[in-house]
């Protein structure tokens, strides 16, 4: 929670704590950035208007650092351009004060849902990359060519091996990766090339 009003920080922390969320409180964006660590997971609820850097500027700074933490922007004096900027940076919600607790909880719940999906996706990609790392260098070459849509004959010609050897490699790769067909194999290879950040 990033808000320069201590009473708002305390009341929202109490409300979120009663809802089962643990919170960290910051009076400004700069102190949040000083404390921020790449491994943090959760959600950032930030006031739009802060001393120094605004909530939207904080969101932008975190995106530049590669953080995908979901944001909920809270404001007493929001306008359409500010809301548009926040949503373009993938804010989960833009809540105007005064708001009721249920509205903020719903936004935070939605943000945590997105965060769970991001973490699960990251863990799946990490597991997929570990499986790929266990393949032989030749098997990885075959996989890379197959992922580009080349057929066995084309892969064989490109690698200087027989078509039969390519088919054997494909079968073994599919067994090791736990995929059932070439379409799944291609999806696996492309997914494993996805973002490496957690």
N, C-alpha and C positions, 0 to 999 in steps of 0.2 A: 504494500500500500504506500503510495507516494502522494502526500498532501501536506501543504504548509500549515493547515489548521490542526493543531494538536487535539482539539476536542473531537473533530471529525475522525482523525486517525484512531483515537482511542475507542470511540463508539463503534466504528466499523470493525476494528480488530475484535472487540467484544462480541459483536453480532456474528462475525465469521467464525470466531473461536467456538461459540455455542453451536455453530453448524458443523463443527468438526474440522475446520481448516486451521492450520497454523499460519501465523502471519509474521512478516517482518515489516517494520514501519520506518519510513524515511520522510524527512521534511522537505526534501528537494531532490531533483533528478541527479544533481552532481554527487550527492552522498550515496545515492543508489548505485551509480556507476562505479564509484570508488570501492564499494563493497561487493559488487557483482562478480560472480564466478561462472565460467562457461558451463559447468555441470548443473547449474541451478535448473530445477524443473518447477512448474506451477503456473502462475498467472500473475500479471502485473495489473493492478488497478491504480491508475494515476489521474490526478486532477489535470485538466487541460492547462489552466493558468497556474504556474508555479513561479517562485522567485528564480530568476536565472532561466535555465532551459525549461521549455514547456513540456507537458506530457507527450505531445506529438513528437517533439524533438528528441525526447528520451526514447520513444518507440523507434524513431529513425536511427538513432545511435546504436541501439541494440541490434537492429537489422543489419547495419553496416558491420558489426562485429560477428555476424553470422548466427545470432540468437534467434530462435523461432518462438520464444515465449509469447503466448497469447496476451493481448492487451485489452483492457476495458478502460475506456476514457470516461472520466466523470467531470462535469462542468456546471457552473452556475450561469455561464454566459456563452454558451456554445452558439455557433452559427453554421450555416450550410457549408461554406468552404472548409471550416475546421473539421466538420463531420466527414466531408468527402475525403479530405486528406487522411484522416484516421482510418477510414474504411479501405482506402487504396493501399494503405500499409497493413491491411488485414486485421484491423481491430475487430474484436468479437462484438463489441457493443459501444455505443456512445450515449451515455446516460446523463440526462439533465437534472440538476438539483432544483427543487427538492424531489427526492425519489423515495419510494418505500423500500424496506429491507428485502421484500420478496423480489423486487425488480433486480436489485444488485445480486442477490443470491442466484437468481436464474442466469444472469450473465456470467457469474463466476463458475457456476455449474457447467455452462456451455463451454467456457474456456478450458476447464479441467477435462471435459470430454475430448476436446481437440488435442490437449496435451497428452492424454493417454494414448490416443491414436498415433500421435507423432512418435512417442516413446516405443510403442509396440512395433510400429513400422521400422524404426531405427534398429530395434533388437532383431527383427526378422532379417533386415539387410545385413546386419553384422553376422548372423548365423549363416546366411547365404554366402557371404564372402569367405567365411571360414571353410565352408564346404568346397568352394572354388579353389581355395589355397591348397587343398589336399589333392587336387588333380595334378597329373603329370604335366610337364610343359607341352608335350605333344597334344594331350587331351585338351588343354586350354586353347591351343591353336585351332584345333578342330571346332571347339565350342565357339570361338570368336568368329570363325568363318560361317558356321551354321547360323549364328545370331544375325549375321548380315544377310541371310537369306540364300546363301549359296547351297547348291545341291551337292550330293556326295561326289559326283564326277568332277565338279568344279573345285571342290575342296581338295580332292586327290591330285588334280593337276597343279593347284597352287602350292601344295605341300610336297609334291614329288613322291607320293605314296599311292598304293592301289585303292580303288574304290572299296574293295572288300575291307581293307584296313580301316578306312574312314568309318564304314558301317559298324565295325567292331568297336571302335572308339566311341561312337555315338551311343551304342548300346550300353557300354560300361559307364559312360558319363551319366546317362539317364538313371542307371541303377544307383550310382554314387550320390546323385543329387536328389533322388527320390521323385523324379518326374516321369510322366506316363507317355508323352509324345513330343514331337519336335516343337509344336506350338508352345507347350509348357516350358520346354528347354529354352526357347528364345525369350519367353517372358522372364524366366529365372535369370538369364544372363543380363537382360536389360535392367531388371529390378536391382540386381546386385551392383550395377554400375551407378545406382542412385546416390543421393546425398550421403556423405560419410559422417556428417555431424550427428551426434545423438539427438 
